[in-house]
Amino acid sequence: MEDSVKKEYEAAFLVREEQDASAIEEIISKKGEFKSKLPLRKQVLAYKIGKDTTAFLGVVRFFATGEVAKELEQELQMNTSIIRSLIVKAEKEEVENKERAAKKPETEEKKDVVLSNEDLVKQIEELVS
């Protein structure tokens, strides 16, 4: 199967310094079509990775073929300024301002009818006969 169809991918990475993120974006834009990125966020790591206890978390979306995505993943793993990286197929973005389905008109509530004992007996007799 030929893998020439461009798909949307998402690359998540942890870097030691903020300026290292621009190098990652540069690498991705050389081989793929850059789409969007989330702002870098300083993250306390759940466990120590080497000597690092904190890192900057970045997420980048891009379009590329499957082969290019694999090459990018290998290139990111070889980069010493990157602590961890992961490239996955991107899920469709959910629209933030979804229009809600129109509410169905509320049905009128049935009024509780209070029946006397005599009326109840009449209704029961009608149903039984």
Buried (B, 14 or more C-beta within 10 A) or exposed (E): EEEEEBBBBBBBBBBBEEEBBEBBBEBBEEBBEBBEBEEBEEEEBEEEEEEEEEBBBBBBBBBBBBEBBEBBBEBBEEBEBBBBBEBEEBEEEEEEEEEEEEEEEEEEEEEEEEEEEEEEEEEEEEEEE
